[in-house]
């Protein structure tokens, strides 16, 4: 084989290693190539003749820009030297080094066929001299001393690279160790900070719970205080007012009359303050609800004028009334609270006006067949207010100034209560004023239009309720829903009533022994001890406790049931569900039998099952159309049946008659209190079937029908609540 010839060994290379040979350089002068090789450190000790022989066996290859010379992980079989051009050593997109003419690479392939550790690519058109491993050993095999030197040099280079790599690894290890320590310290600091925050949050949570309990205790103490104050102050105050009025009718001397008038005025002022404090407490607790009864607006306005007339005349003030004749004769609303607002506004106007006039205006802004929008205004020529005073005039316990409080008195609650009452009516109490030129307070509300029969019924009910004022009543009822309805109804109907609730007959007997009540409302069917047995035990007591009037709460008002109740010591019966007039009549019959009882309104036709409007007919009558109570009772019903329906389904699936009867009995009263009598009768049928031992397979049809009706009522009531 002559020098410079290209030796092809196709069997020794894979297709990936086949390179394009440059025909123009197939006869490159071996001497020139040998000279270039001799300049390389691994070949500079090779004798010239051997180096010339090696150069003659080299391949010359050309590569275009970005062509790969070889790729990472390919077997290494050749050593390369760049004759001209440039290349880069890289691992994917990461470039390790750049090489130009005179550089060599891949020398470790002369010792080992292991995979390439990096890839090499031409960066511009490049020529390479390639020495295959077989050529290297073939040429130098007969010169062991030369081979030894080259192998030794490559070994030292490999050792150097290995040491360098180890040094880099040790350095990286130290860096990682330091990084781990820093990160660990950082994490420990974060952990300590998190623990500190956790302890702080836990302490804040405990403090919040402590404050909540303190607030609840404070609220309970406040409510207890107000209840005690109501009872302890109102009772003697009513006696003072009553006795003073009696003495004034006994023809006292002139000086005595002056003293009596002073006592009367002071007592009335004290009673106003007490009522203000109780009202603001009820409003803040969300317990003050409006009544919805028939009334004549003219009566309210005349009553306000009559109440303030004497005070106005004493100050030589004109007290004028401007009443719009387009206002309907009868309206539906809360006449007591509306009169309280107007009396408060007009009373303030008279109090803070020394000369001039106070005018009370009532106008109809808009009227249709069902409702009328009203405008009220109280205008005076009094002391007026500055803009700063006007900004705080509706705040509780605030008055225009300290001088105002000292000169005119009062608690600073009247306007705050009036504003909140107007908001309960759906309006907004506002004011405009100029210092020294008077003030005007005004608001708009919308009320339904009523008729004369509603006025007569409301008047009779108010008269009867006033006769029952201040009663202390025990309600013995095991059903939570019924207890709430009874308690709220009594509190709305009877002024200053005190209601004590117990859940069974035994509790009723125990409370009757320990405390004095004016009347007991006793459910007939209760756990632990029923109402009949409880009545017998109370009647066996000596003294006033044994003589307390007892009225039966019963879902059955048949002649037989009424006779059984009366025969066991009860004084009367009230059907469940009861209407306001029925409850008042029953109380009047046992407390004030000498007074004419209310005549009950005719029973309405039963509502057919259907949409929420029909289902709610009875509930509207029960609550007098009070939307707040309607929503409350519907939510109580929904809460009860949502809990009861899954329990009924589970009891039916397990064939547990006892549980089925218990759950159905629990929710049955809610059906009656909402006027769903047919559903209550179905519930009673299911109870009877479970008790009487009828085969369980006969129950599913009734139970499923009950569940279907309950779900339909839930859907109707939920839609009503969303729309209201």
Helices and strands as residue ranges (DSSP letters): G 10-12, G 15-17, G 23-25, H 30-38, H 48-56, E 59-63, E 68-70, E 78-84, E 86-91, E 94-100, E 104-105, G 107-110, E 119-122, E 126-132, H 133-140, H 144-248, H 254-284, E 293-295, H 297-314, E 318-323, E 331-333, H 335-351, E 357-367, E 371-380, H 387-391, H 402-408, H 414-424, E 430-434, E 438-449, H 452-467, E 472-476, H 480-493, E 498-502, H 505-514, E 519-523, H 531-539, H 544-547, E 549-554, H 559-567, E 572-575, H 580-591, H 612-615, H 617-623, H 627-654, H 657-673, H 677-692, G 696-698, H 699-723
